[in-house]
Amino acid sequence: MKIKLVIDFLSKEAEEIINYLYEYQKNQVIDLEIYGRSINNDEINQAYYGLYYANKYGVGLAYTHEIVKAYHRDHQDIGDLKVVAQTYELIGYDKNDMIDALMEGDYVEMHEYFQHLFEEDNITKDCFAYLYSDQNDKKIVIGFEEIKAVLQ
């Protein structure tokens, strides 16, 4: 089963499900794509841009886990490039690679493109999960409470 997750980093619910998925993937293989949804605050877009870079290298879940922890537990400004870079370093990568990528601005247009797509799909809540059936690629949209039941 493929899961596409659309989250707002500032949502407490996002922290809960990312923590759940982070622990879940330690014992189970999951096909997961994570996208950021900026609902109420454009000041943290650096964190979302960093997610696209982390996804490029297959570490989106680890990155997101550290970003939501930095925001919710450590009360850090995840819109600050230094915080984003430190988060990338925490998952074992060179923070200067993240800084270079974000300074070049490659992910700004990608973020804006996905925000537009999410608006077209009427994704207005903080967090959504898209589950794709292995058999027919049918999209099922669910909230976070349901995702736990599906994965168990």
N, C-alpha and C positions, 0 to 999 in steps of 0.2 A: 504494500500500500504506500502510495506517495502522499506526503503531507506538504502543503504549502501554507505557511503561517504568515499572517499579516498582523503586525503588532505595533502598538504605541509604546515606546520605551518608558514613558512616564506612568503608565498604567500599573497599578499594584497587581492586577490580574496577569499582566504580562510577566511580571517577576515570578509569580507563582507557577505559571505554565512553563516558562523557560527553565526554572529550577527542576520542575518535574521531568521535562524532556531531557535535560542534561543528565539527570540520574538514570532515566530510562535507557538512554543510548549506551550506558556503560555495560548493560546486559543484553540489549537487543539491537539489532541493526534497523535503523529507520532511514528512509529516503526523505529527507527534510530540506525544504527551501524556506528561508526566512526573508521577509521583506518588512521594511519599516513603514509605518503610517504616521505621518506628522499630523495629529489631530488639532491640537491647541497651541503648539509652541514651535515656531520656526527657529528659535534660538538654539535648538539642539541638533540642527541638521548635520553638523559635523559627525555626530554619532551615527546617523543614518548613512552618510556617505561612506563612513568606515565599514559599515555592514556590507555594502556592495563589494568593497575591496576584499574583505574577509571571505565573503561567499566565493569570490573568484578563486581562492585557494582552498576552498572546502572546509573552512573553519568558522562558518557563520554562527553555528550554535555555541561554540566555545566563546567566541567574541561577544555574542549577545548576552550570554550568561555573565560575563565579566562587566559588560556595560550596565546591565540592569542592577547588578550588585553594587557597582560604583555609585549609581544614582540613588537607589533605594536604601542600601545599607550604609554606605560611606558618605552619602550626601555630597557627592562631587558634582561639579558642573560638566556634564557630558557633552556640552556644546563647545568646550575648550579643546582645541587640537592637542594640547599636551596630555590631557586626560585620555583622549581617544588613543593616542600613541602609546601611552603607558599600558592601557588595556590590551593593546595588540602585543606588547612586549610580555605581559603576564601569561599569554597563551603560548609563548615560546617563539615569537617572531621578532624581527628587527623593527623597532619602533620608527626608525628613520625611513624605512620603506613605506610605512603608512603615512608619515608626514609628507614625503615626496608625492605620493599618489593624491593626497587630498589637496596639496598646494597646487598641483597641476589642474585641479578642478574637473577631472574627467567624470566624476560621479554626480555632479550637480544636475546635469541634464537627465541622467538615468533616474535619479530620485524624482524629479519633476514629472517625468514620463509615467512612472509607476503611481505617483499620487493621482494623476489624471485618470489612470485606469481604475484605481480603487474608487474614485468618485463615480465613475461610470457604472461600476458594479454595486453602487449604493452601500459601500462599506463605510458606515458612519459610527459604528461602535469602536471601542478602543482596540479590541482584539477579535480576530476571526481566524478560523482554520479552514482550509480547503482540503478535503480528502479526495483523493482520486482512486477509484477502484482499479485493481490490477486487470480486471477482465474487460472493461469497456470504456475506461478513461472518463467516466461520468463524474462530474463535479458535485460534491455535496458540501454545502456551507454549514458549519456548525460553530457554536461558541466554545469557550474553553472548558466549561464543565463537562460537555459531551466528549471532548477529546480524550479525557482520562478513561472513560468507559470504553471507547473504541479501541484504545491501545491495550487494555487489560485482557 
